């Protein structure tokens, strides 16, 4: 597997296949991030974000981390789509139909319990403000590190820690008591 820096450099030189490797590598996480922020427009947002990223490769700073740069573009595109449509779908619907693959070894009962937990969690996340949802989406749906989140959210790493801590406290408070500490 090539590393991101090498793939970006090859893509800058016109190797479309190198950029396709990056798309495959980050598409699932990008869709989860966009899904949390934009709902049903997620796949369109991600597709447009990848197009914008490809066009902007010439301005990508050598030596910088590609993943947070890309996810910044994804998050911005998702936010723009959400604002443009003026719609806010319920997060419960978004996560319950999220493009996650089910556990192949799970029983129907386990799948039902997992789906119920996702709906409960989604309903609790929906009660949070945009800032809290963004920090939670970056950490758990996109799997970003604190340093990468700082880039995506345009804030300092210490600010990421405090925002994440506050968002999780609000999320715990929004969850039913039996779900709050599982």
N, C-alpha and C positions, 0 to 999 in steps of 0.2 A: 504494500500500500504506500502510495506517495503521501508525503505530508502536504498540508494545506499551502504552505509557502511555495513549494515547488509547483503544485498544481496551478496556483494563481499566476505564477510567472509564465508557465506554459500557456495558460489561457490568454494572458496579455500578448503573447507572441502569435496568437491566432489558433491555438489548439483547442477547438471546441470540445473535443473529447475530454480534455482535462477539466473544463468547466462542468461537463456532464457528470464527472466523478464527484465534484463538489456538490452538485445538485442532489445526486443520489445520497450522498453522505449526510446532508443536512435537511433534506426535504421533510421527513417525518416530524422532526422537532420543530421545524419552522411552521408546519401546518398546525401542530398542537399550540404553539405560541399564538399564531394568528387566530385560531379557532376560539381561544379564550378571550381574545381582544375584539374580534369582529364577527364571531358567529358564522353564519352560513356563507359569508363572503370570504372565508379563510383561504380556500384553495385558489380563488382568483387573486387574493391579496398576495399569496406566496408566489404565484406564477409571475405576477407583475413585479414583485420584489426581486426575483431572480433575474428578470429581464433588466431591471434598473441596475442591479449589482453588476451584471455582465457589462453593461454600457459604461459603468463607472469604474471598471477595473483599472483604467489608466490613471485614475486619481487615487487609487488605493496606495497607502503608504507602505513601502517595502519594510519588512520586519515587523509590521503590526499584525495582530492576531486577526485572522479572517472571520472566525465564527462570531465574535461580538459585533464586528463591522456589518456582517450579513444580517444578523438578528436585529440590529438597529434599523436597517432598511425594512425588514419584515414588520417589525413593531410599528414603525412610522406608517407604512402602507396600510396595515390593519386599522390603526387609529383613524387614518384619513378616510378609509372606507366606512367605518362605523359612523364617523361624523357626517359624511356625505349622504348616507342613506337616512340618517335621522332615526334609525330604528335601533332598539335595544332588545334583542331576543333574550329570553330567560336563559341563564347559564345552565340551568338544569337540563334543558333540552339540548344545548350545545354539548355538554359533557356526556349525556346519556347516548348521544349519537356520534360521539367523538370517534375519529378514525383510529381507535385503539384496537389491537388484536386481542380477542378473548383468550383466556388461558385454556390451552388445548386439553389439559387434564382435569379441568374443573367439572364438577357435576352440575346438573341443572339447578340444584338448590344453591350451590356455591355461586353460580353465575347470577342467580336472582338476588342473593344477599349482596354480592359485589355491585350489581346494578343499583340496588337500593341505597347502598353507601355512597355511590357516585352521585346519585340524585340528591341525597342529603347534603353531601359536601358541596355540590354545585349550588344548591339553594342557599347555603351559608355564604359561599363566595359571592353570590349575586347581591347579598346585602352589603358587601364592602364597597368602598369608594373606588374610583378608577385607579388611583395611585396604589392602593393595596392590592387590587386585582393584578395590576401590571407587575409588581414585584413578586407576587406569588406565581404568576404565569412564567416569568423569566426563570425563576428558581426551579419550580417543579415540573412545569410543562415543557420548557425548553432545555432544562438541565444545565443552565449556565452557572459558572462559578461566580463568586462575589465580585471578582475583578472584572469579569465579562459583563456582569449586570451593571456595574458602574459605568461602563462604556455605553451600553444600550439605554440606560435610564438617564444618562448625562448628569451623573452626580459622583461624589467621592465614595470610595469603598466603605468608609466609616458610616456614611449616610445610608448606604445599601444595608449594612448590618442593622442599623436602628430602624429603618423603614420595614425591613423584613420581620424584625422582632415585634414591632407594633402591629403589623398586618397579621401575623400569626396569633397574637393575643386577641385581636378583634375577631379573627376566624374562630378561635376556641370559644370565645364568648357567644358567637352566633350559632355554634353547633349545639344540638341537644346534648344534655349531660352524658348520656350513654355513649355518644359518638365522640365527644370532645377529646378523650385521651386514648383512643385506640391506635 
